[in-house]
């Protein structure tokens, strides 16, 4: 069967675009295409080249345009020119297998950043709304709520890794997704203490190097709150028609090790927290004000909510 040779990140995005257009899971899309889910997993994870028939179907379903690709003959693995046809592209086209073997069709190189406050904040963002696959990292946010935060993350990524992330908008979802593709990038992030795959199943936790500095701790907490946190208002009503309105900051995570670490970090910084189920609460005008001044928000939606709530803080008479 003839195969299509395209860059690994393009192959993944083509599969992803078809999945999002149909609103199916990966296994659901495999069944739609009448192929084995394991076989399809090898395609979207770029372990194998796409057959021409599947490439055409995915392109038709998704409307994703691949302007430049190479069609390899059915016996491309057997003929002498098969391997050379890839190498002749001067590294423009590459596969995961090729990157492991090295040579001219190797994966893109990414710098390994030094420990810094910016890196600690990025780690916090990844622990919150980030994900790592074998070949790509992604950060998924709410499009209607976090659209002002996206440019900040793009600039942070550019500053740390000297690359520009791509932005996409998943269909049928109020979401915006930032992506960077590169096998070596994911390897570097794993070295920094992040994990590939399901964060909850692997008991994701804050990397130990973040704990070396109070500045790193504050930056990492900022990234966590900006993504998985919330600024909320609590109202207590009295029988005499008065209300007491207070402002709080909360953080929620399904990862127990991460929740325990966040509690310890707040305590190390001198904050008092309350805990209810999977949610950690930072309450009280003094504590919230101190958070805003010392740790700060990089996500504008949190700062805007705080400023909106602040004038209404305290006792209010309800007529």
Number of C-alpha atoms within 10 A of each C-alpha: 12 15 20 20 22 22 18 26 20 17 22 18 14 21 25 19 20 21 22 18 14 15 15 14 12 19 16 14 21 18 14 11 14 10 13 11 16 11 12 23 16 13 19 21 20 23 16 18 22 23 17 18 12 17 17 12 13 22 16 12 15 17 13 16 10 12 6 8 12 13 13 20 15 13 11 16 11 10 11 9 13 14 13 10 15 20 18 13 13 13 18 15 21 23 23 22 14 19 17 12 10 11 12 17 22 22 25 14 10 17 12 15 15 10 12 15 18 20 23 26 26 22 24 28 24 23 25 24 17 21 20 24 16 17 21 21 21 19 22 22 21 16 17 10 15 19 16 14 18 20 11 14 19 17 15 18 18 13 14 17 16 13 16 15 20 12 16 13 16 18 14 10 11 12 17 20 19 19 20 20 24 20 23 20 23 22 19 15 18 13 12 20 15 22 21 18 12 12 18 14 9 11 13 20 20 22 16 9 13 24 16 10 12 14 17 21 25 24 26 30 26 24 29 24 23 27 25 17 21 17 21 17 17 12 14 10 14 11 6 8 10 14 18 15 17 20 23 19 21 18 23 20 19 15 17 14 14 19 21 12 13 22 19 15 19 16 12 13 12 10 16 15 18 11 14 8 8 12 14 20 20 21 21 15 15 8 18 19 17 13 18 14 10 10 17 19 19 19 21 16 17 23 16 13 15 20 10 11 17 16 8 14 17 13 14 13 11 10 5
